[in-house]
Amino acid sequence: MLSEWCNIWQMNVAPKKCELITFFKSRKKNVKSNPLLNISLNGLRLPKCEIIRDLGVIFSSDLSFDSHINSVIRKDSLSNQYVIKCS
């Protein structure tokens, strides 16, 4: 079904670069809790993940932005260390 939609809209997708994430309201559920959710694209099953990056924003399956915030803080602290060393 997903492959058909891509073909209709003339959209080329690289299945090897794609991942599947499912978003939940509760932190108790995760992607691995639904074994029936298997989506394939051009015959390749998409791997399931709990954290995914899109356009520089890190999304987690529980919709918390903890991973994104930690990533931004880590990058900022590294750039601050570089500025201090160059001063």
C-alpha positions as CSV (number, residue, x, y, z in Angstrom):
1,M,0.0,0.0,0.0
2,L,2.8,2.4,0.9
3,S,4.7,1.5,-2.3
4,E,1.6,2.1,-4.4
5,W,1.1,5.5,-2.9
6,C,4.7,6.4,-3.6
7,N,4.3,5.2,-7.2
8,I,1.1,7.2,-7.7
9,W,2.8,10.4,-6.5
10,Q,6.0,9.6,-8.4
11,M,8.0,9.7,-5.2
12,N,11.2,7.7,-5.1
13,V,12.0,6.4,-1.6
14,A,15.1,4.6,-0.5
15,P,13.7,1.8,1.8
16,K,17.2,1.1,3.2
17,K,17.2,4.7,4.6
18,C,13.7,4.5,6.2
19,E,12.6,3.5,9.7
20,L,9.3,3.0,11.3
21,I,8.3,4.8,14.5
22,T,5.0,4.6,16.4
23,F,4.0,7.4,18.7
24,F,2.2,6.6,22.0
25,K,0.7,8.9,24.6
26,S,2.0,6.7,27.5
27,R,5.6,6.0,28.3
28,K,4.5,2.4,29.3
29,K,4.1,1.3,25.7
30,N,6.8,1.1,23.1
31,V,7.4,0.2,19.5
32,K,8.3,-3.4,20.4
33,S,5.0,-4.0,22.1
34,N,3.1,-4.3,18.8
35,P,4.5,-7.3,16.9
36,L,1.7,-7.2,14.3
37,L,2.9,-3.8,13.0
38,N,5.1,-4.7,10.1
39,I,5.3,-2.2,7.2
40,S,7.3,-2.8,4.1
41,L,8.3,-0.6,1.3
42,N,9.3,-2.1,-2.1
43,G,9.4,-5.5,-0.5
44,L,11.7,-4.5,2.3
45,R,10.4,-4.5,5.9
46,L,11.1,-1.2,7.6
47,P,13.0,-1.6,10.9
48,K,11.2,-0.4,14.0
49,C,12.9,2.3,16.2
50,E,12.0,4.2,19.4
51,I,13.9,7.4,18.5
52,I,14.2,9.0,15.0
53,R,15.7,12.2,13.7
54,D,13.9,14.3,11.0
55,L,15.0,17.7,9.8
56,G,17.3,18.0,12.8
57,V,14.6,17.3,15.4
58,I,14.8,14.1,17.5
59,F,11.4,12.5,18.1
60,S,10.8,9.6,20.5
61,S,8.0,7.1,20.5
62,D,6.6,8.5,23.8
63,L,6.6,12.0,22.4
64,S,9.1,13.4,25.0
65,F,11.8,15.7,23.7
66,D,14.4,14.5,26.3
67,S,16.6,13.0,23.6
68,H,16.4,16.2,21.5
69,I,17.1,18.5,24.4
70,N,20.1,16.4,25.6
71,S,21.5,16.4,22.0
72,V,21.2,20.2,21.8
73,I,22.8,20.7,25.2
74,R,25.7,18.2,24.2
75,K,26.4,20.1,21.0
76,D,26.3,23.5,22.7
77,S,28.7,22.4,25.4
78,L,31.1,21.0,22.8
79,S,31.0,24.2,20.8
80,N,31.6,26.3,24.0
81,Q,34.6,24.2,24.8
82,Y,36.0,24.9,21.3
83,V,35.5,28.6,21.7
84,I,37.3,28.6,25.1
85,K,40.2,26.7,23.6
86,C,40.5,29.2,20.7
87,S,40.4,32.2,23.0
